[in-house]
Amino acid sequence: FLIPAEAGNLSVDQTQCGSLYIQVANILRYAILSGAIAPGSRLPTVVELGDHFKVARITILQGLPPASRALP
């Protein structure tokens, strides 16, 4: 998984004060609102997002909106 180039360099800053899951949520929100990730499209898996952002899976789960956590 890669965030499309048109979204810019969006990454989690582990040295910044604040929760990592909030950074993840803000990055994903920005990517969707900017059109870099199309509304209604499937997001990458939690594992793919965790690998991309170099954070734990629980951090990704906390940053996702409740509707995206629905079980198949």
Disulfide bonds with the S-S distance in Angstrom:
none
